[in-house]
């Protein structure tokens, strides 16, 4: 007589990669926008963070999101990871004489296309939580402000964009630590805002 078998329940044993990706994005964004706000010149510290933490760490977080079947997280982290790597590439390739430096109009196009991409992802955050809506909403504004600043060569707009970018990066850092602490403690330490049904 055949016996009924119990189904095997598989648990997700992978760590949550979101805090890593959010910290990589947020901390690098703050440091770059301290430059945009006029606190210091573009330097090796920013490019290093862009390549290794903002870039590589976010790509790793995105690959982990793929393993967790999170299409939004995978797309966002891998894309912005390669944004940072490509931004460093724009600077290094010209400095090393591999290609001509990116003219202002091309940089404006680069910033606008990333602004459009971020706006499209922002619509996805409307089904996630308020904290991510702030991150993606402020990042959309940042890309367009930087594009306008570059297009007009208006340093005041670029400086304003820098301060707005510090807020954007700070919001990503907050979202990262909220994800991490809420998971570690098992209850809400830092609120992320309600999830829209």
C-alpha positions in Angstrom: 0.0 0.0 0.0 1.6 3.3 -1.1 2.3 5.9 1.6 1.7 9.6 1.1 4.9 11.6 1.0 5.3 14.9 2.7 6.4 17.8 0.4 9.9 19.1 1.1 9.9 22.8 2.1 12.9 24.7 0.8 14.0 27.7 2.8 15.7 30.7 1.3 19.1 30.5 3.0 20.7 33.4 1.1 21.5 36.6 2.9 19.6 39.7 2.0 21.8 41.7 -0.5 19.8 44.9 -0.4 21.8 46.6 2.5 25.1 45.9 0.6 23.7 47.4 -2.6 22.1 50.4 -0.9 25.2 51.2 1.1 27.4 50.9 -2.0 25.1 53.2 -3.9 24.4 55.6 -1.0 27.9 56.2 0.3 29.4 56.6 -3.2 26.6 59.0 -4.2 27.3 61.2 -1.0 31.0 61.3 -1.7 30.6 62.3 -5.4 28.0 64.9 -4.6 30.2 66.5 -1.9 32.4 67.2 -5.0 29.4 68.5 -7.0 28.5 70.7 -4.1 32.0 72.2 -4.3 33.6 70.8 -1.2 36.6 69.3 -3.1 37.8 68.5 -6.6 37.2 65.2 -8.4 39.8 62.8 -7.0 41.0 59.3 -6.6 38.9 58.6 -3.6 35.7 59.2 -5.5 36.8 57.1 -8.5 38.0 54.3 -6.2 34.7 54.2 -4.4 32.9 54.3 -7.8 34.9 51.3 -9.1 35.0 49.1 -6.1 32.1 49.9 -3.7 29.6 51.8 -5.7 30.4 49.6 -8.7 31.6 46.1 -7.9 29.8 45.7 -4.6 26.5 46.7 -6.3 27.0 44.3 -9.1 27.6 41.5 -6.6 24.4 42.5 -4.7 22.5 42.5 -8.0 23.7 38.9 -8.8 22.6 37.9 -5.3 19.2 39.5 -6.0 19.0 37.3 -9.1 19.5 34.2 -6.9 16.7 35.5 -4.7 14.4 35.9 -7.7 14.1 39.7 -7.2 14.0 41.2 -10.7 13.7 44.8 -9.5 16.7 44.5 -7.1 18.8 42.6 -9.7 18.1 45.2 -12.4 18.7 48.2 -10.1 21.9 47.0 -8.4 23.6 45.6 -11.5 22.6 48.7 -13.6 23.8 51.3 -11.0 26.9 49.2 -10.3 27.9 49.5 -13.9 26.8 53.1 -13.9 29.6 53.8 -11.4 32.1 51.7 -13.3 31.2 53.4 -16.6 31.5 56.8 -15.0 35.0 56.0 -13.8 35.7 54.6 -17.3 34.7 57.9 -18.9 37.3 59.7 -16.8 40.1 57.1 -17.0 39.8 56.3 -20.7 40.2 59.9 -21.6 43.0 60.4 -19.1 45.0 57.5 -20.4 44.5 58.7 -24.0 42.5 55.7 -25.1 39.7 57.9 -26.5 38.9 61.6 -26.7 37.3 63.1 -23.6 33.5 63.1 -23.4 32.3 66.5 -24.7 29.7 68.3 -22.7 26.8 67.5 -25.0 27.6 63.8 -24.8 27.8 63.9 -21.0 24.4 65.6 -20.9 22.9 62.8 -23.0 24.6 60.2 -20.6 22.9 61.9 -17.6 19.5 62.2 -19.3 19.4 58.6 -20.3 20.2 57.5 -16.8 17.6 60.0 -15.5 15.0 58.4 -17.8 16.0 54.9 -16.7 15.7 55.9 -13.0 12.3 57.5 -13.6 11.1 54.2 -15.1 12.4 52.3 -12.1 10.8 54.8 -9.8 7.4 53.5 -11.0 8.4 50.1 -9.7 9.1 51.5 -6.3 5.4 52.5 -6.0 4.7 48.8 -5.2 7.6 48.4 -2.7 8.0 51.1 0.0 8.2 54.8 0.7 12.0 54.7 1.5 12.8 53.4 -2.0 10.4 55.9 -3.5 12.5 58.7 -1.9 15.8 57.1 -3.1 14.6 56.7 -6.7 12.6 59.9 -6.8 15.5 62.0 -5.6 17.9 60.2 -7.9 15.7 61.0 -10.9 15.8 64.6 -9.9 19.6 64.5 -9.4 20.3 63.1 -12.9 18.2 65.8 -14.5 19.7 68.6 -12.4 23.2 67.5 -13.3 22.2 67.3 -17.0 20.8 70.9 -16.8 23.9 72.1 -15.0 26.2 70.6 -17.6 24.1 71.8 -20.5 23.9 75.4 -19.2 27.4 75.4 -17.6 25.6 77.0 -14.6 27.7 76.2 -11.5 24.9 77.1 -9.2 22.7 74.4 -10.6 25.5 71.8 -10.3 26.1 72.9 -6.7 22.4 72.7 -5.9 22.4 69.2 -7.5 25.3 68.3 -5.2 23.3 69.1 -2.1 20.3 67.2 -3.5 22.6 64.3 -4.3 23.8 64.2 -0.7 20.2 63.9 0.4 19.6 61.1 -2.3 22.7 59.2 -1.1 21.7 59.7 2.6 18.3 58.3 1.8 19.9 55.2 0.3 22.1 54.8 3.4 19.0 55.1 5.6 17.2 52.5 3.6 20.2 50.1 3.7 20.6 50.4 7.5 16.8 50.1 8.0 16.7 46.9 6.0 19.7 45.5 7.9 18.6 46.5 11.5 15.0 45.5 10.9 16.1 42.0 9.8 18.7 41.6 12.6 16.2 42.6 15.3 13.2 40.9 13.8 11.0 44.0 14.1 10.8 47.5 12.8 13.7 49.6 14.2 13.7 52.1 11.3 10.5 52.4 9.3 10.6 51.9 5.5 7.0 53.1 4.9 4.0 51.0 4.0 4.0 48.7 1.1 1.3 49.5 -1.4 -1.0 46.6 -2.2 
